[in-house]
């Protein structure tokens, strides 16, 4: 971590860290410096040059110049004003005069800066060029509006990792030579670049990406917009409702933007979702999959039937797409009426976390997404990152690109998206069931062997292969030597000098042969032969490391031992460990609810199957509100309790109504439970309305609060040696979702509607002589499902079945077990 320093900006003393960009220091201290091209957390492009400032008497660009202790910065001088105004005049040359209908009008940075710089006349002109419009799936690109700030290129490369956009030749006229001497130099340089470039797709005419839409968010003008949003409303008419994305455990900050549906229909409608792109990105599901609300009204007869069903039931089965407050209501129903609570996803996670805690000594895992961003070595085990949690994948990429880092990606499915992050990320495509060896490899490579339990340390030694490599190491050695010492004579009291022997512990450099070959474990994992060579450069610069553990591990046949190993890694290595909650509020549910293993005779299903079903999808016996219609909180991947707000009204019954009818609740509103969330699990007694939900100018996340982690007594249970599990010999299928889908809620939205199927790689399709659109029978023991084959060109091997489509009963094939399974496959 760099040291703290102080600089002066416009006479204001600002504390920062050595090497921080001046622009970020200014923003953190509420000092305005104009900048169009710069994005926080990404590399500077110097495309706009508006951030020109004077630092210690020299003109520099604030987005690229780094702070030094004692530096004096002036943001406005006569020459800087002249340069900035000229730059804005250049940006306005040939920019279409369509502000009245442009989707960005009212929040356009070009408009804002034109007014800020006082541009009221135009001194420059040049012939315009033909810039054709492109339609890329959800995205509309109008090149005539593009100012080539390159924010879309930068965010796609440095943050998201798709690297799908680039600048391409524009074919514009050359600037008249006389302008070079007549106009300010930065304005001329910027204009010269602008005339040469425009934005294009790396793949050619079509955009090849994972469709996060972050390019839309960062575009300062109306060049990149959502096709669905185009020409539907003016931005200043929309109500911005701060909330949290309900699709995965990242629960990213977002704004639901609403207004009335039409002149004739006053009902609120969700027009789009936006985000604070400088501080937190969104994936495509969050951006485009927003209208999953349930438009139900109160049905008194259905409510009466529900109460009767609860009186008859002995089990409540539910998923983790609920708020903390709803989870607490379910727990109170259990405590009063003795219901069994069934949530297999949260139970698997709870068991894994509890075992991990016994070996790490902490009730919660140590890492958050920010840790990943700040790392320069990241290891992922057991997660199909691009689908399971896109924000973690974005952070992984950002760490590699911005921190010049690298890492390892362990997974059975080849993934072109992960491979595109860079050569310093080494993919290890091991066979299913080998994840335990990956955890042992991390321990073997990075643990302090002297501190590890002796049995583990000895077991790790068995994986070493002795090689003749000497290193110089500093050891502590006891040395006895004679020294002279002054003492007082007991009789005379006078000092005299005597010689005594004294033992000291001193450092000594020795040469020793070390055992550094990890071949045995690497062979178990089918690691590439040049694995260590690829990592050598990254490991030599390794400073901050994060280990990401995913959903494949929670239902693994060796889940308990893997959790023990994860706890030891947290305790005995310098890795921070993240255990990704598998659904939106899996962590919250696992902390709040006492979950059961087996259901009883009569089951109430909440967004799942049951004898009586409560459903926010509008397909059950009693309607419930969707998560974009609720106030409440989630406990997210960062161990942060974050608030979400009502985007659209709901006129039906809620879970709290049932709790009141059953004598469990005396509260009018569900959010009255927020301050009653269990303190012993790290929650705080804070009213919902007191929870913040924003970012500061310095990028500090002020959303809810972070759970308090408790110390846990270290277990004396023994960690087991690797168990050789039976290998899959037949056709292996994975359980996961395609990009942009998480659940039946995302599938319900009008932009993301998709039917499930067998999603297969080109390799898999060739092996089984399949074509897209073919029908296949998938058989596991006595269970069979028939699916349509779909190509997923982002995976390089294997195939998977999703769960987002309720017409597909993936449970027949996978049950509640491991995410990989062996099946028979037959073309219909």
N, C-alpha and C positions, 0 to 999 in steps of 0.2 A: 504494500500500500504506500503510495507516494505521500510525502510529508505535507503538512498544512502550511500555507503561505498566505500573505496578504498583498492585495494590489489595490490601487486607487482607480476608480472609474468615475469621471466627472466629479471629482472631489469627494466621492463616497468610498470609505474603506470597506473592502469586500474580502471575506475570508474564503479560501478555496483550497484546492490541492494542486501541487506542482504539476504542470503539464495539462491542466484543464483548458479547453478552448475559451478564449475571452468571451465569445458570444454566450456560452452556457453560464459563465460567471455573471454576466450582465443580466441574463434572464432570471437567474436564481435570486438576484437582488433587485428585481423589478426596475431595471434600467433598460430602456428601449433602444435596440439597435435593429434597423430593418434588415430582413433577410428572407429571400424567397426560396432559394435552392437548398438550404441546410435542413437536415432532419436530425433530431436528437438521437444519439446512439448509432448513427451511420457515418460513413466517411464523407468529408466535405468534397464538393464538386467544383467550387469556385465558378459556378455557371452564371450567377446573377451579379456578383461583386457589389451588391448594395450594402454589405456589412463593413464597408471600408471605415476604419477608425485610425486614430493616431496613437501609437504606443511608444512611449519614451521618445517622442519627436519624429517617429518614422511611421509612414502610412503602411498599414497591414490590413489583412482581411480577418475580421473577428471570428469567423467560422473555422479558420485554419491556423491562426496564430495562438500559441500556447502561453498561458500565464506564467510569469516568473516573479519571484519574491521581490516586492518593492516596485513593481512595474506601475507606471502612471499612464492611464488610458484616457483619451479625450474622444468622445463619440461624434462631436459636431465641430467642424471648422468651415471656413468659407469655401475652401477647395472641395471638402467632402460634400457639402450641400450642392455645389455645382456638378460634381460627378454623379451623385444620386439622382438629381433631376434629369440629367442627360440620359442616364440609364433607363429611367421610366419613360422618357420620350421615345427612346428606341423601342422599348417593349410595346408601346402604343402604336408604332408604325404598322399599318396594314392589319391591325387587330380588328376583326369584324365588329361592326357597330350593331350588335344584336343583344345588348344587355337586357333589353325588355323581355326577351324570351329565353335567355340563357339560364340554364339550371343553377349556375353558380352565382348568379346575380344576387346581391344582398349579403353574400359572404365570400365574395371574390377578392383575393389578395391583390390582384392587378388593379381593381377598382380602389381598394383601400390605399395602396401605396401611391397611386396616381394622385389621389386627393391629398395624402400626407405630404408628398413632395411638391404640391402646389403646381402641378402641370396644367396650365390653362391655354397653352398654344404649342404648336408643333413646328420644329425647325428642320426636321429631317424627312426624307422621302426616298423610296426605292420601289421598283416594280415588284408586285407580289408574285408568288409562285403557286402553281396548282398543288393543293394539299388534300388528297382524297380522304373521305371518311371511311373508317373501318368498323366493322361490327365483329366483336370477339366474344361469343357466348353471352355472358351477362353484361359485357362491357361495350360501351359505345365510345369510339375515339374520333373526335373531330380535330384533325390536324391543323385546320385553319385557326383554331383557338389556342393551339399549343404554343407556349413560350419557351420550350426546351429548357426548363429549369432542371430537368433530369431527376426530380424527386422520385418519379415512378421507377426509373432505372435503378436508382440507389436503394430504395426500400426493397425492391424485388431481389436485388443481389445481396445486400448487407444484412437485411433483417429476415426476410421470408426464406430466401435460399433457392427460389425458382430460377433466378437469372434469366427471365423470359423476355425482357425488354432491352433495347440498346438504342443508341443513336445511329441513324443511317443517313446517307447523303440526301440533302434537300433539293439540290439543283438550283439554288437561288443565285441571283446576280452577284458579282463581286462589288464591294463597296467602292465608290469613287475615291481615287487616291488622295485627292485634296482634302477629304474629310479627316484623314489621319492627322493632319496638322491643325485642322480647324476645330475639332471637337475634343472633349476630355478623353484621355487615353484609355481609361477603364471602360467608358461607354463604347468607344470604338472597338476595343478588343472583344467586349461582350457581343456587340452587334455583328462583328465579323464571324464569330462562332455561330451565332444564331442563323445567319444566312446560309451556313454550310450544312446545318443538321436539322433533323426531325426525328421523332420517335418511331421505332418500328419493332416488329417481333423478331426475336433471335431465330425462330424456326422458319421464317419466311413470311408468308401471307397470314398464317394462322398463329394464334397465341397458344403456346404449349406450356401450361402451368397447372397449379392446383387450385386456381380460382378463389383465392382469398379476397380479391377485390381491394387490397390495401392500396393499389395504384389509384383507385378512385378516391379513396380517403385523402391521400396526400396531394392530389392534383390541386394547385392553387387557383386554377381557372376552370372553365367548363369543358376542357378538352377530353378528359376521361370521366364519364358519368355512368351510372347504372341505367341500362336500357329500360328496366322496369319503372324507374323513377322519372325518366325524361318527360318533360312537358306536362307534368301532373299537378304541380303546385309551385308557388314561390317559397323560397326558403324562409322568408321572414314571417310567413303565415303559420309555420309549424310550431307546435309545443314540444320542447325538448325535455324528455323525462329521463333523469339519470337512473340507471338500473344495472343489473348484472346479467350477462348472457347465461341462459339456462341449459345450454346444450352439453357442456362437459365440465370437468372439475376445475378448469382454469377460471370459470365464471368471470370472463373479461368484462371490464367496465365498458358500458355503451350507453347511448341515448336512443330511446324509442322516440320517433318523431311523428306526431299525430296532428290531425285536424279533422273537421267534419268531412263526411264522405262526399257530399255534393250539396248544391243549393237546395235540392228537394229532400235530402236525407241528412239530418243533423247528427246521426250517430258517428262517433269518432272512428277514424280509420288510421291504420298504421301505414305510412307512406314509405318510410325507410328507417334504417339504423345507421348511426354514425358513431365515431369513436374519437378519443383523444390520441390521435395517431403519433404525436411526439413521444408519448409515454407508454402506450399499450396497443398492440395491433389486434386485429380481429381475424378470425378465419372466415371462409366463405359461408359456412353454416350460420355463424352469428350474423354476418352481414346480409345474406340473402334469404335466410330461413327464419323470418321473424313473425309471420302471421299464422301462428298455430293456436290461436285462441279458440275458446269454446263459447259460442253465442247462445247458450242455453238460458232458459228462464225457469223460475220456480215451478216445480211439479209436485204439488202437495201429496198426491197419491203415491208417487215414486218415493218421496221422502218417508212416508208412513211405512212403505214396504221395506225401506232401508233400515228403519229402526227395528222393525220386526225381525229382519234378517240378522241384525247385530245381537238381538236378544237370543236368537237361536244358535249363532255361530260360536265356535271355540277358537277360531284362527283368523288373523288378519294377515294377508299376504300383500306385499307392496314392493315397488321399486324405489330407486334412489333419486327419482326426479320429483322430489318434494322439498319443502323448506325445512329448516331446523325446527320451526314452530310446529309444523304438522307432525314432524317426528316426535316431538315432545308430547303432543296430544295422543299419538298412538301409544307411547310409553305409559301415559296416564291411564288410558283405556285398559292396557294390560294390567297395571297395578290394581285397578279397581275391580275389573271384571274377569281377570285371569286369562285373557286371550293369549294364545301363542302368537308371536310376531315372527313372520317369515320373510326374510329378504336375503336370498342366497348370495347375491353380489356383495352386500355390506357385511355379511357374516364371514365370508372368505377373507375380505379385507381386514376385518376386525381381528380375526385369528392371526393373520400374518403380522399385523402391527403389534399385537400384544406380545407375540414371541420375539419379534425384533426388539421391543422395548426392554425385555428381560435381559437381553445381551448387550444393548447399547447403554442402558442405564437411564434412558429418557423416555417419557410417555409418547413423545412425538418424534418423527424423523427430523433430521437437522437441516435439510436444504429447502430452498424455495426457488422460484423461477429466476429471481434476481441473482441467486448464487450461480445458476447456469450461465446467465449473461456475463457474469464477472469472471468465470473460469477460463483457463486456457487449456484444460484437459477434461473432456467429458466422456463418460462411458455410459452406454445405455444397454440394459439387459432386459429382455422379456416384454418389449413394447414395440408394436408397429406404429412408430411415433407419428407419422404424417396423418394417420387416421385416429389413433387413440387420443392424442392431445396435441393438436397443431401448434399451440403456443409454446410448448416445450420444444418442439422441433424448430420453431423460429428462434428460440433462445439458443439452442445448440448451434444453429447456423451462425447466429450473431456472435457467439463466443469464438467460433473458428475464424470468421472474417475479421472481426474488429480487434480481437486479442491475439491474432496470429497463432491460434491454438490448433488443437486437433483432438483426436479421441478414438474410441472403439465403439462399433455398433454391432452388438451380438443379436442375431435373429435368424431363424430358419429361412425366411422369405427374402430373396434378393430384392433390393429396393433402389431404383434409379434415382429417386429423389434424394435419398441419403447419400448415395454415391456422388451426386452432383455438388454436395457441400464442399468438397475439396479433397485433394490427395492426402491431406494430413488426417482425414477421418478414415480409419481402416475398418471396413466391414468384415465381420466373421460370420459366414452363413453356415452355422452348425446344424446338425440334425436335431429334430425335436427331442425333448427330454434331457438335453445335455446342459441345461442352464446352470445346474449345480456346479459343474466344472468351471463355468465362467466366473462364478463367485469365488471359488477356490483360487482361480488364477489371479484375481484382483488381490486377494489376501497374500498369495505367494509372492506377487511382484512388489507390493507396496506396504505390507504390514511391518511393524517393528517386531521382529521375531523374538527379541529378548523379553518383550512385554506380553506376548501372546501366551495363553495357557499352554503348558508344556506339551500336552498331548497333541494340540493343533500344530504347534511348532515342529514337533517330531514328524507328524504326518506330512506337513509341507515339505520337509527335507526329503521325503521319499519321492517327490516329483522332480528333484534336482538331478541333473546329469553333470558329473564332474568335468570341468573343462580347464585347460591350462591357461588361465588368464590371471595375471597379477595386477593388483591395484595397491595404491598407497593409502593407508588408512591411519587416522590418528586414534590411538588407544590411550587409556589411562593406566599408568604403571606406578607401583609402589617403589620408592627409591629411599634407601637408608644411607645417610651420609653424616660425617662428623662435622659439627659446627661449634664455634666458640660462643659462649653465653655468659653474660654478667650476672652474678648472684651476690647477695649480701652474706657476709660472714656472720654466723649466728652469735658468736662471742663478741667480736669487735664492732659489728654493725657496718664494717667497711665493705665496699664493693670489690669483688675480685673476679677474674676471668677464668672460666673452666671450659674444658672440651667435653661435649656430650654427643651421643648419637641421636639423630632426629629422622623420623620417617615421614616422607611427603608423598602425596599422589601428584604425579606430573604427567603432562601429555607427552606421548612419544609416537613418532611416525614409524610405521612398520609396513612391510610388504607382505600381502597374504594372497593366497589363491582363493578365489570366490566361486561359488556355484551359481551361475546366472542363466543357465540354459533351461528354458521352460518347455522343452519339446514334448514331454509326456502329456501335460495338460493341453498344449496347443494341438497335439494330435487328436485328443479326445474331441476337440471342438472343430476339427477340420479347418484350422486356421491356415491362411496362405503361407507358403514357405518363406516368404520375405517379410513376415509379420513384424519381427523385431527390427529389421532394417528400416521398414516404413515408419515405425514409431520412434526410432532412435533420436531424430532431430527434435521431435515434439517433446519427448521425455526429458531431453537435456535442458529445455526451457520451462518445464512444468513448475508452476508456482501455486495455482489454485485449481483444485480438482473437485468434480461433482460426479456422483454415481446415480444414475436414474434407473429405477426398478419399476417394471410394468406389470400389467394384468396377467400376462402369461404365467407369472410366478405364483399368484395367489391360489390357483387351483391345480398347480403342479403336484404330481404324486409325492414329491419331496418338498412341498411348500414349507413345512415346519423347519426342516434343516436349512433350507435356503434363507428363511427369515433369521435363523440363528447366525448364519454366516454374514448376513447384511448388518446385523447388530455389531458383530465383531469388527467388520470393516469400518463402521462408524466410530467405534471405540479405539481401534488400534492402527488406523491409517489416517492420513490427512484428508481423506475424501469427506465431503459433505454428502449425505445420502438423501435422495428423494424417493418416496414411495407413492407413485401416481394413484390418486383415488380414481377408480374405474368409471364412475358415473358422476353426474353433477354434484350430488350431495352425499356420496358414499362415505366420506370421512365424517360428516356431521351425523348421519344415521348411525354409523358404527360407534360413535361416542355417546349418543343420546339413548339409543334403544338397547334393551336386553333382548337379544335375538335368539330364536329357537332353531333347532335342527330339523324337526319334522312337523308337518302340518297335521291338524286334526281332522274331524269328520265333516265339518261345515265351514267353508272358507269364504270370507269377505275378501275380494280382490280389489286393490286400489291401483288402477292403471296396469293390472295384470289379470290373468284368468282367475276365476273363482266361481263359487255357487251363486254369489250375488256380487255384481261388479260396480264399483265406483270408478268413473272414468272422466278424465279431462279431455279425452279424444272425442267425446260425444257418442261413444259406441257401447255404453254400459247400461246398467239398470238405473243408475242415478248419476246425473252429470255433476262434475266437479270443475273448478276453475283451472285453466292452464297456468303455467308459471309466469306468463306475461300478463296475467290478470290478478296477480297476488302481490301483496306487501309481505315481506318476510326477509329471512336471511339464509344464505348458504355458507357452509364451511368449505373453503376452496383448497386448491393444491398448495397454496402458500400458507396454509393453516390460519387463514384470515377469515373472520366472520364478516361477510359483506352483505349490505342491504340491497334489495331489489324492490322496485316500485311498480304500481299498476300502470300498464300502458293502455289497456282497454278495459272498459267496464265489464262486470260479470253480474248477472241478475239471478243466478241460481243459488243453490245451497253450497255451503262450504263444510269442511271437516269439523270446524268449531261448532256448527249448528248441530251436528250429530252428537258431539261431545256434550253439549248442553242438554240435549234430550236424554242422554244416558247418565246424567248427573255427574259428569267429570269436569265440566267447565262452568264457571260463573262469569265468563268474560264476554264482552260484546264483540271484540275484535281479536282475530288471531294474533296480531302483533303484540297484544298485551302479554303473550307468553315469552316474548324476546328476552326480557330481563329475568325470566325464571329458568333459562337454560342452565344445565348443571354446572355449578361452579367447580365441583371437584374434578370435572373433565377439562377445565381451563377456560370455560366461558365466563363472561363478566355480566354483572347485574346492571346493564345499561338499557334504557328505554330505546325502542326502535327509532323514535323521532330524534334521538340524540346521536345517532350514528352518522358520521360524515360519509360522503361518497364522491370524492373528487381527487384531482392531482394538483399540487402546487406548481408554481412557475419553475421551481427547481427540480420538478419531476418526482417529488416525494409523494408516495401513494398515501392518501388520506381516505381510506375506505374501511369503515367498520373498525375492527380491532384484531390484533393477532392473539390466538389462543395461548394461554400460559402453559408451558410444558412442565410437567412434574418429574421429579427424580423417581426412578424405579430401582428397587433392590436388584442387584445383579444375580441372575440365576446360576445355580451350580450344576444345571443340567449339562450333559456332555454333548458336544457337537459331533455328529456322526460322519464317518468317512463316506466318500462318494459311493452311491449304490448303483451298480450296473443294471439299469432298467432294460426290459425287453425292447428292442428296437422295432419301429414300425417297418414292415416289409412290403406293405401294399400301397394303395393310393392314399396319400395324406392330404387332408383338407383342414383349413384353418377357420376359426370363427372370428370375424372382425367386420368392420363397416367400410364401405368405399369412402373416398374423400367427399366431404360435404354432408355425409349422413351420420347421425348419431343414434337416432331412436325413431319411433313412429311419429314423434312430434316434428322432427325435421322433414320427414317424408310427407307430412300433411301440408306443408307450406306450398304456396302456389308456384314459387320459382324452383323449388328443389324436388318436386314430385318425381318419384322414381320407383320403378318396380324392382324388387330384388331378383336374385338369380345366383348362378354359380359364376363368380367373378374369377376369370382365369388369365394367366399370363400367356404370351404367345408360345413360350416353350411348352407349357402344359397342353395347350390346344393342339400343337403339332404332335406331341407324344401320343395323344388319344384320338387324333384325326378328327378334331372338332372344329366347327366354324361358329362364328358369332350368330346367335339366333337358334342354334340347335337345341333340342331338348334332351336332357339326360336324367336317368334315375340314379339317385344317390341312396345306397343301402348301408345301414349299420345294424347288424344283428337282425331283428325282426321289423325294424322300422325303415320305411322307404319314403322319400320325397322326390318329386319331379320338378326340375328347375330348367330355366332357359339359360344358355351359356352367354356370358357377357365378357368382352375383352377388357382387362385392366392393363393398359400399357405402361403403368407406373411400377408394376412389379415384374421382376425378371424371372421368377420361378413360382411354381405352385398355384394354388387356387384357394378361394375362401367363400364361405357362406355368411351373409349378414343377418342381423336380427331386426333391422329397422322396419322391414316389411312384415306386417302382422299376418299376411297370407302365407308366409313361410314359417313353418314350425321348426326352427333350428334346434330346439330342445330335443327333438326326436333323435337327432344325430349326435349332439354334444352333451346332452343332459346338463348337469351342473359342474362338469369336470373341466379338465385341461382344454386349452383352446385349440390344440391339434388333436385330430383323431384319424383313425384308419377306416376307410370305407371301401365299398365296391362301387364302381361307376359303370353305367351301361348307357350307350346312346340309344335313344328311343327312335 
